[in-house]
Amino acid sequence: MKYDWLDEYLLSLPGAEKDYKPEWAWFRYRIRGKLFAAVCSPQGMKDEAYNGHDLVNLKCEPARSEILWAAHPEILPGFYCDKRNWIACLLDGGLPDETLRELCAESHGLVLKKLPKYVQREILGE
């Protein structure tokens, strides 16, 4: 995987927790049980776009997803997620580090803002 900083960065986001889902072979990054990122390496898939690639699934606004798909060949509709609200970023591609960091932070923010206000304040230390 090209982005060796990714795990540390995802865990540095406020309230982030990591676990491993063996049934899916996914490393999941969550806030209070709500998924905001998942790192996996799909194998044996019929869809060659995902097959054999390390990738990270991230939550994304639908309108932004369409723009990202058009601008970056390394960004695809979410793998094994609702393709309207998730994107899959290939981790062996040429996606700039800063772009991937921004997308991770946006995904975290989308999930965080759906939590109750008192939980948001607690996580953000307010």
PyMOL commands that set and color helices and strands:
alter all, ss='L'
color gray80, all
select helices_A, chain A and resi 6-12+62-71+97-112+117-124
alter helices_A, ss='H'
color red, helices_A
select strands_A, chain A and resi 16-21+26-31+34-40+55-59+75-77+86-90
alter strands_A, ss='S'
color yellow, strands_A
deselect
rebuild
show_as cartoon
